[in-house]
């Protein structure tokens, strides 16, 4: 019997979503994916732990994370021809579309293919699951595919669809609970569940009633499990490293611990713009300015050469770091050049309220003031007031600066 959330809690989820509009909210919809571990003995052939399949998929998986999508998808399509009865190749094709979205989640042109592949993975997994409700891989892919759909819908602020996808994933979580046969691939789900099932109610107290239906998590255990997956898994290794990097740097506020993970990802996948810009961010925030300068310049070179996956968001990050670094080097002209490029990248994807855009304006205003160009300085400050919310620190700084200029 499938687990169904009571209507009052479904309505609560809808209400909180509409009020918070938080991108991090997708974590709730992925809880079933995060919680899922290898808990059932399956009678059907299993591909996830098949060493021959892993060998066939190794280069393609690496190509996908290195943004060599054409070569990755060629191999994934071959796997689809060979294993058309299994959800794995369809899920990998969908995951490839997801990583095209990841560098700039505002881009929607990959959405339909992503959803189509996830729906195909779901349809095939459902057939396997109907035949054998203890099919470990069917439950995994049903939970994962619904979870990723929920994540995309939450990014698109399609909260009704996100809640529906999340509810479907939650059902398969309940059906899969109570077994115990862990492997590195499926431990990934338990790791993320253990961490986020505690983190979500800590940061969003209104969701506590919903999470009463789930087993109690353990953040410290989740991080330990995530490290184990990052070291020992095949398919989920890079995803585990990605989440470990984000959790350590953001949720745990420990960027120093996240830096070695970011260093590994940036070195292993040098053409993945998301990993590169995250690495630049950690280097910059950690005071490693020479390294941050090198990585940021490399990001810009790839944007300027038109490499796949290198776009305005990555450019906005890189140019702001460079502006800050050259300002510290007392190279005012280079600083101005890169701050202006930050503005250009911000305008390109209309990220006028982003911190990098607003603080680039503030730094340009300060430089103009030092150069006795009060007109330009005032223009930059008024631009901040135009785009930033009044409570934003940049807005407050702009108001104070304008007040002092009048004196």
Secondary structure, 3 states (H helix, E strand, C coil): CCCCCCHHHHHHHHHHHHHHCCHHHHHHHCHHHHHCCCCCCCCCCCCCCCHHHHHHHHHHHHHHHCCCHHHHHHHHHHHHHHCCCCCHHHHHHHHHHHHHHHCCCCCCCCHHHHHHHHHHHHHHHHHHHHHCCCCHHHHHHHHHHHHHHHHHHHHCCCHHHHHHHHHHHHHHHHHHCCCCCCCHHHHHHHHHHHHHHHHHHHHCHHHHHHHCCCCCCCHHHHHHHHHHHHHHCCCCHHHHHHHHHHHHHHHCCCHHHHHHHHHHHHHHCCCCHHHHHHHHHHHHHCCCHHHHHHHHHHHHHHHHCCCCCCCHHHHHHHHHHHHHHHHHCCCHHHHHHHHHHHHHHHHHCCCCCCHHHHHHHHHHHHHHHHCCCHHHHHHHHHHHHHHCCCCCHHHHHHHHHHHHHHC
